[in-house]
Amino acid sequence: MPAAAESLAAGTITVDHAERLATLAEHTSPADATELVPHAQQTPADLFRKKSNRWLTGRRSSGQVEEAHQRQRAERELSIWFEGNDDENGALLIHGRVDNATGRAFVSALQARVDQLWRDDGGRDGAPKEVRSPTQRRIDALAEFVTSPAGDADRGVSVRTLLHIILSAETGEAEFLDGQPLPQSFLRDLDPWRTDVVGHVFDGNGKPLWTGRRHRLATIHQWPALIARDRGGTDCGAGPSFTQAHHCEVEWKEGGPTDIDNLELKCHTDHGLAHRRPEAA
């Protein structure tokens, strides 16, 4: 891949970019991966990794995706044992392995509860770290899921922490927000009683997505559409649960509307940087 080597030597791409291009070449071909060198030159390494997932997904057959999924499913396991030799007093240790698709659903559900526990502990205006650490909240949330009765009351899950799947009505192909392919068998096995399917149409001025100056913050109707369109932070690729809706074309204080085409997702850091730029002042 001489073009990638030259870009690396010239400093227009980083080692992370080069490693990602090499991985893409292994899955496709050096010639195919070379097509992405110009994109790598213009995109931060972490965001390039996520965007290249979508490129790679388009070159994988459904059979390859399903084969990888079934291989991961065959290797799933959960080990539980007590620390030391004392079953009564030793701490319980847990180690698990699960397929990528199921793991994403697990992480989405767990993170939603972790976020609620963080708010219960004081959230941004309090001192949640003094109550318990992030890892402690994570194990507490997992324990709740395992020990709570089935059909526990809804905990008010945020849209940002849901498991989002992009399904093209045109091709019938499904993928996760970061472009990783979604196995058809996983899609078929989703429980219809516990899975909400929401369609999005990106043409026309639908009322819920164009709110003008009636709302300063993005509405519950706008968030799913923002997530489906941006798939995370537009600058760094951060997951939706770590993003905020930013008025990108015309700032709110300058009279900008809270419309879907005047909003984009940014992580907390990038959102702050955008507001500190001279043009945003």
C-alpha positions, 0 to 999 in steps of 0.5 A: 500500500504505497499511498498509505506508506507515503502518507504515513511518512509525510505525517498526513496520517497517523500510525493508528490510521495506518494500522486500521488501513492494514486491517481493512486490507486484510479483510478486503484487498490492498487496492480496495483499502487504498481508496480510503487513504484520502478519507484517513487524511481528513478524519481523526483516527478514532472517527476514521475507525468507526466510519470505515466499519460502514465501508467494510460492512458493505463488502461483507456478505450476509453469509460471512456476517452470519458465520462470524455471529454463529462462531461467537455464539458457540463460544459464549460462556459465563464463569462464576467462582468465589475468591480464595477457598472460602465459599461463604466469605470470599468475594464472587468473581464473574467472567463472561464471553458473549457474541458481539450483537448480544453484547451490544444489547447487554451494554445498552441496557446496563448503561441505561441503568448505570446512568440512572444510578449516576443521577440518583447519586447526585449527577452533574450537580452533585458528587456521585464519585463520593457515593460510589465509583463508575465500576461499582455502579456497573456491578450494582446495575448488573445485580439489579437486573439479575435479582429483580423480578421479571417484568420489573417496572420501567425505569425511564430509559433514555433514548440515548442509551437504547440499542439502535439498529439501522435497517435499510428498507431499500436493501433489507440490510441491518447494521449497528450505529458504528457500521458493524453488520448485524446478523440476520438471525439476531434480528429475527430472534429479537423479542417483539414484546420487548423491542420497539421498532421506530421508522424514520423518514428524512424528507419533508418538514415533519412537525416533531422534528422542526420545532422552531423556537418553541424548545431550546433543547432537542425533543424526545422526537428529535433524538432518535432521528439525530442518532439514526442520522449522525450515529454519534458525535460528528467530530469524535464518533462518541456513542449517543449516550455521551453526546448532546444536541448542538445548534450547528448552523445558527446558535440558539442565542443568535435566534437559531431554531431547534430544527433537525437540520440545525442540530448535530450530535457532539460529545460534551468536550466538542460541544464546549469547544464549538461554543468557544470558537470565535464564530460561535461567540 
